[in-house]
Amino acid sequence: MWNRSSSHLTRRNALNRVALGFGGMAFHSLMAETSADSVTVGGPLFPQEPKVPPKAKRIIFLFMHGGPSHIDLFDPKPVLTRDSGQQLPFSGSRVTFAQRGHLQGSPWRFRPCGDSGLPMSELWQHLPEVADDVCMIHSLCETNVSHGGACMKLHTGDEAQLRPSVGSWISYGLGTENQNLPSFITICPTSLHGGVNNFGSAFLPAIHAGVALGTPGYPNSAARDATFESLRNERRSPAQQRLQLDLLRRLHSQRSSGDSELDARLESFELAFRMQTAAPEATDMSAESRTTQALYGLDDPVTENFGRECLLARRFAERGVRFIQVSHANSLPFNNEQWDQHSHLVRGHSMNVRQIDKPITGLLTDLKQRGLLEDTLVLWGGEFGRTPTVQVGNAEFGRDHHTEGFTMWMAGAGVRQGFRYGSTDEYGYYATENRCTIHDLHATLLHLLGLDHTRLTWPHNGREFRLTDVYGEVATGVLA
Amino acid sequence: MRPFIIAIMISNWGGASGLAESTATGKTHLQVQKLFARHCLECHGPDAEQRQAALRLDDKTNATTAQDSGRTAIVPGSPQKSELLRRIVAKDETRMPPREAGAGLSTAEIQLVTRWINDGAKWTTHWAFLPPEDHELPPVRDSKWSRQPLDRFILNPIEAAGVVPTTSDRRTLIRRIYIDLIGLPPTPQQVQDFQNSQSPDAWTKVIDELLESPLYGQRWGRHWLDVVRYADSNGSDENHAYPLAWRYRNYVIDAFDADIPFDQFVQEQLAGDLLDSDARRNEGITATAFLAIGTKILAEKDPAKKQADMVDEQIDTIGKALLGFTLACARCHDHKFDPIPADDYYALAGILHSTRMEDRALETDTFLTAKMRHDQQVTELQATLQKLEQKLTENGNEILFRQAEQFQRGNAARLKTGYGEGIGIISDPGAQKTWVEWDVAIKVPSKYLFQFRYAALSARPGILSINGRTVNETAVNQTTGGWMPQHQKWISEGTFAFLTGNNTIRFESEPVMSHIDSIRLIRVGGADWEHVLADIDHTKTQLNALAENAPEPARVMAVAEGEPHDVKLHMRGNHLSLGEIVQRGFPLLASGVDSETTDLNHPIDAADSGRLQLAHWITDSQNGAGRQLARVIVNRVWQWHFGRAIVPSANNFGLQGELPTHPELLDWLALRLIEDNWSLKALHRRILNSATYRQRTATEPNSLFAGYARRRMDAEVIRDTLLFHAGRLDVTSAEYLGGVKSQDPSPEDLRNNEDLHRNSDKRSVYLPVIRSNTYRFFTAFDFPNSTTSIGRREMTTVPTQALLMMNDPFLMDQAQRFAASVLDAKSELTELTVINEIYSRLFNRVPSTTEKEFAWDFVTTFSEAIDANTSEQEAWAALCHTLMLSGEFVYVE
């Protein structure tokens, strides 16, 4: 099994555990199942070669907080438009968030895009340019009907209990390619709906927790102002800090040199010092050309914030960060409704798409130009979709949370291009063909990274835990 | 290499001694059980539903009997005939565990199983399911080293391993015990006193002093708060604050200080509200927060599932914290590894489903006194009122009073909450034409003054008619300053004639209606009615004011008895798929006593939830789980003293847990605790007076407890120690320090949260624990997120700690204050004396000459070479800051 009991933390492991890296250790037993006592080369974040040849080396997750409407963005439903105003002709789900109203067709027209003819609604002005790179999954289902439960399910595989997030499992499984940066970075996360638990490491070692760029908050911070915590000292110059570290080293050599635990601790200070240099370099946009900045929409106030997040994601991807999350969430200066349009769907979704359309298109284009899309997987989606029916009681029409069938998409390493996988019924209500649960999605992500979701485990509470609990099947149909 | 294993094993059978220790004791089976639990029991264990091929490797009879296939899994004494062995080494698809389940058994594991079978496959019941037994003290060669009986349990295996036991120097010892017992280092004076003392009982005196210090409860209560997943917010999605949780926290601290017997402490936490103790009734109610402070999924839309989840959280905590078993595993199926059937889970669930969580009032002395005074005032005013009303009638007047909501006809909404909280009002049920009619019986025909009592922030006039005739088209046209009960006023609408018999009063209002509380008619014309009426109104206002300012009892998070009922088994944990009803009861197998004894001694009456019986059963060391409870707590106490427990998996004694390194010692200590009337302080004394505790620091941590394992301070100890050196630590008790927005926090809220912690000088235990937004400094040093019971904190060393320590202003501030205090005290002395003083306070020792040179070199370079403006004081502060970063500062030797 790919696991590691926290009980056999020997002194030598302790050394490995601290020796390198922000993230953690992809543990030795992941590398060689027979040699339980072998020493991991380089420690917790040492980059690990997965056992299954990987298609993707890293993931960029574009998280659409609030629940974008699949039937208004990517999943056209002519029958829904035809029957608009009538009641749902079958019984819907048992638990709903609000009261269900009549069917409501999409106010937007759809058209086929790219050579593949992938349908996108007219809201999308730029994304059609890269339609042929995208693999739609129309059949996501089975998540919690509240934002909190659904966000935690999407990020951690469990809607209620505290579990390690996807990114921290991946950090645990694969380590990272850059020892001076965290293995898992979340850019401008929200503090809502699970908050830090959505990028926490729970019972996995803390070193695998996502590191936030920007203080998690509601609204979440503007990308322009986002920084890592504790990476700067306001009072002491690097030269002064160097003196401090030198003194630490001299004192250590006097008293505890050769003690591996304390050696490792000292090394962690040196690493911290190196990270203080690496992180500002990674987030410094001044090196990006105007053309690149414009590609992401940094020159337009509407797209500037999300564009900046996407550009940061590319910079982290280039530097070997394993899992990067970009959140389109409540950032008040830009958008106070996220995707949660219980009412005012037309206004809200128009604004949301406008904010992300160009930046995402720019990101995919840029990744492709740089050859990064070959080993980077981009995932787009929210915690659920929206009902084909209106929500009762709102003057300006909107849609309720919908968990029975909705759309996410992938692009890049290892997935089919310009492809539609799975489907919903003619009203966009239930996922019908190739139903894909959140566990299935997680299994697929791990598979693309070369990890077997049934074997990436951690002992906790008296049993081996996995990201997918006892569920999950790889959606082989999306694989290239 | 696997095909060779059997061959290697067989060739070794002649001289089995070369392989490992003796297997005759059944000890090997404990390891084999663990191995089975890890690889096999999921499909070949207690859970009938998942069982494959009807084979059970947790059951001797089943495993050693031929299966339908004719093969026998385990043939004692014959590895060759045992199908099990063939399967675990097989290279083809018959290998077990099957390929898709993982890599299979390691060479060492296969050797272990082979050896066990070869030696006769002796079965033992897993140790944790057997009650503790008393043990003779083992023999030791060195008769002088031991100071306590328990030392012999430690010394015996140490001697067997050929290790020479050690004793630490006094400086290390005094620093160790201070940080261990009170979470703060000693002062130079305290160190000196102890080092210089010639008294033979100097050590015992230190122990006594520290155990009696209130700082002890703050430190050791905090350990327990880990176990009970204490927090001041709900966590999870809807993360609401728990502003009352602090009373439970302080109760825990007080209970440790007062050395409340541990069995009583547990009883109080499960059923303190039901115990027969007037003296500790308030403490008892407060203690039940143990069941209430867990995380709840408030956003769950399905109430049945929500309730089941809350009960599950309680069972999980009870199992881990008190019994050392993961009971919650049996929610969905019989436990996969431990003999805990789903029935046991639902028996316990029934007790908790029959229990309500609610905030409860505490009748403290202060409250009772205030309440008595208040009640007296109310009685007096009511008497006055009665007299006044009598006077009015005697004078020939009459008041007819009617609550507005007692109308005979109409479509008005009656509101008993919100705008009508506590009194009941009427208003419109939504914008429409709202009307209401009251029938009033009149005995004396006359003119009556008609009044409404209502609250209105803006005027909502309507039409008033009497007996079908409109008398006022703009009645209820006044404003009173608000919509709430406290804004209500009596307002006259005029004097109208009423007839003998029934009179109908109608009021209609469109589209909205003011918030009307009552109506009254006052027969006018008698003597002095206006004055009396004014007095009546005045008295009523006074009464209302009193009611609003009634003394409030202190409130606590707690539980209370609910509707007693048994629950049905939830098939696969699903609340929508129900099975048989399970009678309320206890997880019997987890107690090590047989069920009949328990049932006879702790019957649950149909009228009880069973919570009180649970409290008694779990602490009953004869016919209940008391001895198991004692094992679990002595194991924890040992861990908190030594950094490593006897059973390292302190929350899981089951098959998936770790085996005790010193099982006899564990049992011996558990039985002594019971004999000592469950006194934890007595247990501390046994341990602290031992030679085991007084050993030198271990060079390599080991499971023999040879040497005292060095460990990093807990997060709170680091913070408290920094504040202590800065001269700022405030150790006085605190209530909820509050002010933390835990629901939908903005960056600003989070900064406030951070500031609240950063700017507080309170001892760490008193800082609020906000789940999911735990203080950054604490989480960096492995403070748990407190969502489940924590048996053992992680101890990590990661660069984030280094970054925090190097760059966080908090550390630099404390270093600066500390440096200033040293310099102030030593202003006339040389720099070397200053360095001595710094070392003496921070490390309780004298620096070496080289260390002094390094330090002085640093101070001069820092202040001169780097920046001409850097003052010497800053350089000293930087020196202190650097020393605070060092391993010596944060590690306990």
Interface residues (C-beta under 8 A of the other chain):
Chain A: M1 S6 S7 R11 A14 R17 V18 G21 F22 E33 T34 A36 V95 T96 F97 V145 S146 H147 G148 G149 C151 M152 E159 A160 Q161 L162 S191 L192 H193 G194 G195 V196 N197 G200 A202 P205 A206 I207 V211 T215 P216 G217 Y218 P219 N220 S221 E229 S230 L231 R232 N233 E234 R235 R236 S237 A239 Q240 Q241 L243 Q244 L247 L248 R250 L251 H252 Q254 R255 S256 E261 L262 A264 R265 L266 S268 F269 L271 A272 F273 M275 Q276 T454 R455 P459 N461 G462 R463
Chain B: E100 G102 A103 S106 T107 G235 S236 D237 E238 N239 T295 I297 A299 E300 K301 D302 D309 T326 C329 K336 F337 D338 P648 S649 N652 G654 Q656 G657 E658 E700 P701 R710 D744 P745 S746 P747 E748 D749 L750 R751 S772 N773 R776 T779 D782 N785 T787 T788 E794 T796 T797 V798 P799 T800 Q801 A802 L803 L804 M806 N807 D808 P809 M812 S848 T850 E851 F854 A855 F858 T861 F862 I866 D867 A878 L879 H881 T882 L883 L885 S886 G887 E888 Y891
